[in-house]
Amino acid sequence: MNQEVFLMNFRIPSGLKMQFEETCHQLRTNMTAEMNRMIRDFVKQSKEDLYEPVGWFYGDGGNDDI
């Protein structure tokens, strides 16, 4: 798989970064893999949310609570 990749820097509180790093270590994963997973999940969920009112309008019930 040949995908172009980019370095992304962002600010995060040091305590949260340390907790994230330790949790990734305990789960035997790395921070890059988990950040990519969270970003993919966020993008996927955001796309699904765009169509939620249309799904409700067309009769899927919109009753996810039941």
Backbone torsions as a table, in degrees:
resi	resn	phi	psi	omega
1	MET	NA	117.2	178.6
2	ASN	-106.1	93.7	176.5
3	GLN	-112.9	139.2	174.0
4	GLU	-72.9	134.0	-179.4
5	VAL	-119.1	152.2	-178.9
6	PHE	-127.8	144.6	173.5
7	LEU	-79.3	132.4	179.9
8	MET	-125.7	124.1	178.3
9	ASN	-110.2	142.7	174.7
10	PHE	-152.8	162.7	-178.3
11	ARG	-91.7	140.8	178.7
12	ILE	-148.6	140.4	177.4
13	PRO	-57.3	140.1	-174.2
14	SER	-60.5	-38.5	179.2
15	GLY	-63.7	-41.2	178.4
16	LEU	-66.7	-39.2	178.0
17	LYS	-62.7	-41.6	179.9
18	MET	-65.6	-40.8	177.7
19	GLN	-64.2	-42.0	179.3
20	PHE	-63.5	-45.3	179.4
21	GLU	-60.8	-45.5	-179.7
22	GLU	-66.1	-41.6	179.2
23	THR	-63.8	-43.2	177.5
24	CYS	-60.6	-42.8	178.7
25	HIS	-60.9	-44.8	179.8
26	GLN	-63.5	-33.3	-179.8
27	LEU	-88.9	3.6	179.7
28	ARG	56.3	47.7	175.4
29	THR	-134.2	-176.2	178.0
30	ASN	-127.7	162.6	-174.4
31	MET	-64.2	-37.3	180.0
32	THR	-62.8	-46.2	-180.0
33	ALA	-61.4	-41.8	-178.3
34	GLU	-71.6	-37.0	176.4
35	MET	-64.8	-42.6	177.2
36	ASN	-61.3	-41.5	179.0
37	ARG	-63.0	-45.4	-179.2
38	MET	-64.9	-38.5	179.1
39	ILE	-67.1	-43.2	177.3
40	ARG	-61.2	-44.3	178.5
41	ASP	-61.4	-42.1	179.7
42	PHE	-62.5	-46.2	-179.5
43	VAL	-63.9	-44.1	179.7
44	LYS	-61.9	-46.8	-179.6
45	GLN	-64.2	-38.5	179.6
46	SER	-63.9	-39.0	177.5
47	LYS	-65.8	-40.4	178.9
48	GLU	-65.1	-38.5	-179.9
49	ASP	-65.4	-28.2	179.7
50	LEU	-62.3	-31.2	-174.3
51	TYR	-101.1	0.4	-176.7
52	GLU	-58.3	-45.8	179.5
53	PRO	-62.7	-34.1	178.7
54	VAL	-66.3	-42.6	178.2
55	GLY	-61.9	-40.1	177.8
56	TRP	-64.4	-43.2	-178.2
57	PHE	-61.9	-38.1	-176.9
58	TYR	-87.0	7.5	166.8
59	GLY	96.8	22.8	174.4
60	ASP	-77.6	2.9	174.7
61	GLY	94.7	-39.6	-178.9
62	GLY	65.5	14.6	-179.0
63	ASN	-102.3	70.2	179.1
64	ASP	-72.2	-13.8	-177.3
65	ASP	-77.8	-18.5	-173.0
66	ILE	-86.9	NA	NA
